[in-house]
Amino acid sequence: MSNVVIVTGTPGTGKTTISKTLAKAIGARYINLTQFVSSRRLYSAIDRERRTKIVDAARTRSSLTKELRIISGPVVIDTHAPEGVIPEQMVRRVFVLRCHPKVLEARLRAKKWAVNKIRENVLAEVVDSCLTAAVKQYGWRKVMQLDTSRGNVRRAVGILKSSVLEKPSRRITIDWLARLEKEGLLDRYLIR
């Protein structure tokens, strides 16, 4: 049964706000994968440099699969790294939230992130890291991109809600490399 909707993307793209709002709009249970892993101690180590936990993918997949099997109805999972953790056969749709690198950089600075973490995450957005991982794991049929640069949560949730309930009418393509080159900003993010 494919009742899982994944909302993924680079940190700062609006995953948590949009995931919670979408879950409420479609009557789904909301799961933040980071909190799920932390509360069940499903990590194998801590990366002190990045100040993050390293997920034990096998244990997390097993625990999450058990949890998903007992939930009746839809589930929205908020995560920046779903690959290898959420069983493909349970996934109905994967939404990859995207954000213009300049806007993303400003959002992460406002959160007072370290400069190296901001650079790492903005570069991941520029080179489509989350999109590539989602497509590799779940295929283009299940993956849809959405630009959240303008921050309109209600509009974003409306688009995602209709895409969950019916087949998406068109595929959105976001190419930050081409856009940044056109805007004369590509060197700012790729050359340091």
C-alpha positions as CSV (number, residue, x, y, z in Angstrom):
1,M,0.0,0.0,0.0
2,S,1.5,3.3,-1.1
3,N,0.2,5.8,1.4
4,V,3.5,7.7,2.1
5,V,4.2,11.2,0.8
6,I,7.8,12.3,1.2
7,V,8.7,16.0,1.4
8,T,12.4,16.4,0.9
9,G,14.9,19.1,-0.1
10,T,17.9,21.0,1.1
11,P,17.7,22.4,4.6
12,G,16.0,25.8,4.5
13,T,13.7,25.1,1.6
14,G,10.6,25.0,3.9
15,K,10.2,21.2,4.4
16,T,8.9,21.3,7.9
17,T,6.4,24.1,7.5
18,I,5.1,22.7,4.2
19,S,5.1,19.1,5.5
20,K,3.0,19.9,8.6
21,T,0.6,22.1,6.6
22,L,0.2,19.4,3.9
23,A,-0.4,16.7,6.5
24,K,-3.1,18.7,8.1
25,A,-4.7,19.5,4.7
26,I,-4.9,15.9,3.6
27,G,-5.6,14.4,7.0
28,A,-2.3,12.6,7.2
29,R,0.0,11.7,10.1
30,Y,3.2,13.8,10.1
31,I,6.6,12.2,10.8
32,N,9.8,14.2,11.0
33,L,12.4,11.6,10.2
34,T,15.2,13.4,12.1
35,Q,13.1,13.4,15.3
36,F,12.1,9.8,14.6
37,V,15.7,8.7,14.4
38,S,16.7,10.7,17.5
39,S,13.9,9.6,19.7
40,R,14.6,5.9,18.9
41,R,18.4,6.3,18.9
42,L,18.6,4.9,15.3
43,Y,22.0,6.5,14.6
44,S,25.4,4.8,14.4
45,A,27.6,7.8,15.3
46,I,27.8,11.6,15.6
47,D,29.6,13.7,13.1
48,R,31.1,16.3,15.4
49,E,32.3,18.6,12.6
50,R,28.8,19.0,11.2
51,R,27.1,18.5,14.5
52,T,24.7,15.9,13.2
53,K,23.8,12.3,13.8
54,I,24.8,9.6,11.2
55,V,21.6,7.6,10.6
56,D,21.8,3.8,10.8
57,A,19.8,3.2,7.6
58,A,19.1,-0.5,8.1
59,R,17.8,0.0,11.7
60,T,15.8,3.1,10.7
61,R,14.2,1.4,7.7
62,S,13.2,-1.6,9.8
63,S,11.7,0.6,12.6
64,L,10.0,3.0,10.2
65,T,8.5,0.1,8.1
66,K,7.0,-1.3,11.3
67,E,5.6,2.1,12.2
68,L,4.1,2.7,8.7
69,R,2.4,-0.7,8.6
70,I,0.3,0.1,11.7
71,I,-0.8,3.5,10.5
72,S,-4.0,3.5,8.5
73,G,-4.3,6.4,6.1
74,P,-1.8,8.7,4.6
75,V,1.6,9.7,6.1
76,V,3.7,12.7,5.3
77,I,7.4,12.2,6.0
78,D,9.6,15.3,6.4
79,T,13.3,14.5,5.6
80,H,16.3,15.8,3.7
81,A,17.6,12.2,3.1
82,P,14.9,9.6,2.4
83,E,17.0,7.2,0.3
84,G,17.5,3.8,1.7
85,V,15.2,4.4,4.6
86,I,11.7,4.6,3.3
87,P,10.5,1.5,1.4
88,E,9.8,2.3,-2.2
89,Q,6.6,0.3,-2.4
90,M,5.1,2.4,0.4
91,V,5.8,5.7,-1.3
92,R,3.0,7.3,-3.3
93,R,4.8,10.6,-4.2
94,V,8.1,12.4,-3.4
95,F,8.1,16.2,-3.4
96,V,11.5,17.8,-3.7
97,L,11.4,21.4,-2.5
98,R,13.8,23.7,-4.3
99,C,14.9,27.2,-3.4
100,H,16.9,29.8,-5.4
101,P,20.5,29.6,-4.0
102,K,20.6,33.3,-3.1
103,V,17.3,33.0,-1.2
104,L,18.4,29.8,0.5
105,E,21.7,31.4,1.6
106,A,19.8,34.3,3.2
107,R,17.4,31.9,5.0
108,L,20.3,29.9,6.4
109,R,22.1,33.0,7.5
110,A,19.0,34.2,9.3
111,K,19.0,30.9,11.2
112,K,22.6,31.7,12.2
113,W,24.1,28.7,10.6
114,A,27.9,28.4,10.3
115,V,29.4,29.7,7.1
116,N,30.8,26.3,6.0
117,K,27.4,24.6,6.6
118,I,25.6,27.3,4.6
119,R,28.1,26.9,1.7
120,E,27.8,23.1,1.8
121,N,23.9,23.2,1.7
122,V,23.7,26.0,-1.0
123,L,26.1,24.0,-3.2
124,A,24.0,20.9,-2.7
125,E,21.0,22.9,-3.9
126,V,22.9,24.3,-6.9
127,V,23.9,20.8,-8.1
128,D,20.5,19.2,-7.5
129,S,21.7,16.8,-4.7
130,C,18.3,16.1,-3.1
131,L,16.6,15.8,-6.5
132,T,19.2,13.4,-7.8
133,A,19.0,11.2,-4.7
134,A,15.1,11.1,-4.8
135,V,15.0,10.2,-8.5
136,K,17.7,7.5,-8.1
137,Q,15.7,6.0,-5.2
138,Y,12.1,6.4,-6.3
139,G,12.2,7.2,-10.1
140,W,10.8,10.2,-12.0
141,R,7.3,8.8,-12.0
142,K,7.0,9.5,-8.3
143,V,9.1,12.6,-8.0
144,M,8.0,16.2,-8.4
145,Q,9.9,19.5,-7.8
146,L,8.5,22.7,-6.4
147,D,10.2,26.1,-6.2
148,T,9.7,27.5,-2.7
149,S,11.8,30.6,-3.2
150,R,8.9,33.0,-2.7
151,G,7.8,31.4,0.5
152,N,4.1,31.1,-0.2
153,V,3.2,28.1,2.0
154,R,-0.5,28.2,1.1
155,R,0.2,28.1,-2.6
156,A,2.8,25.4,-2.3
157,V,0.6,23.2,-0.2
158,G,-2.3,23.6,-2.7
159,I,-0.1,22.4,-5.5
160,L,1.2,19.5,-3.5
161,K,-2.2,18.5,-2.2
162,S,-3.7,18.3,-5.7
163,S,-0.6,16.3,-6.8
164,V,-1.2,13.8,-4.0
165,L,-4.9,13.4,-4.7
166,E,-4.6,13.2,-8.5
167,K,-1.9,12.7,-11.1
168,P,0.4,15.8,-11.6
169,S,-0.7,17.6,-14.7
170,R,2.8,18.8,-15.7
171,R,6.5,18.2,-14.7
172,I,8.3,21.2,-13.3
173,T,12.0,21.5,-14.2
174,I,14.3,23.6,-12.1
175,D,17.8,24.2,-13.3
176,W,19.8,26.5,-10.9
177,L,23.0,26.1,-12.8
178,A,21.5,27.6,-16.0
179,R,19.6,30.2,-14.0
180,L,22.6,31.3,-11.9
181,E,24.7,31.5,-15.1
182,K,22.1,33.7,-16.7
183,E,22.0,35.9,-13.6
184,G,25.8,36.1,-13.5
185,L,25.9,34.4,-10.1
186,L,27.3,31.0,-11.0
187,D,30.9,31.8,-10.0
188,R,29.7,33.0,-6.6
189,Y,28.6,29.5,-5.7
190,L,31.0,27.2,-7.6
191,I,34.3,29.0,-7.2
192,R,35.8,29.7,-3.8
